[in-house]
Amino acid sequence: MTEEAVNIHATAIVLGTCGFLFVGPSGAGKTAAALSCLAAARASGLFGALVSDDQVLISVRNGKLVARRPASIAGLAEIRGAGIVQVETIAAAVMDFAVQPVKSPFEPRLAPENEVFALPSGIFLPMLRLPFGEGLNSFEILRLILPQNSNFQGQ
């Protein structure tokens, strides 16, 4: 099955062998959390790369959700309050999870069970809520909250 790409407001990264689509409203911390995870993954010797920041072209290929970067922003990420920076990127990747960054106070205290993120294509990704902020290691928290059966290498 092949569908036309839809441009969504998100940040897509790959850590190890898993694709993560960071979602949420503007200012929610998508880029900050994603870049923090990338830096920590690389520091631990795990592969990590940005696919796209702010705009992600999503499509379904062979039943998998594929994220691509628009050519106009390839290799760029916006760090709120600092500006646009160059970041190592890859052109496309399969997305395995949606990640919603959450800041303190954490409401609800516990994430809903079996939460999913619905995409315009009609596909759903398992949703992970990722607490982030000063003093928190987003990458280590992400490793802890990933389902046991995920193909994340480096746990």
Secondary structure, DSSP 4 states (H G I P E B T S, - for coil): -B---EEEEEEEEEETTEEEEE--STTSSHHHHHHHHHHHHHHTT--EEEEEEEEEEEEEETTEEEEE--GGGTTEEEETTTEEEE--B-SEEE--EEEEEE-SS-SSSSPPTT-EEE-TTS-EEEEEEEE-STT--HHHHHHHHS-TTS--TT-
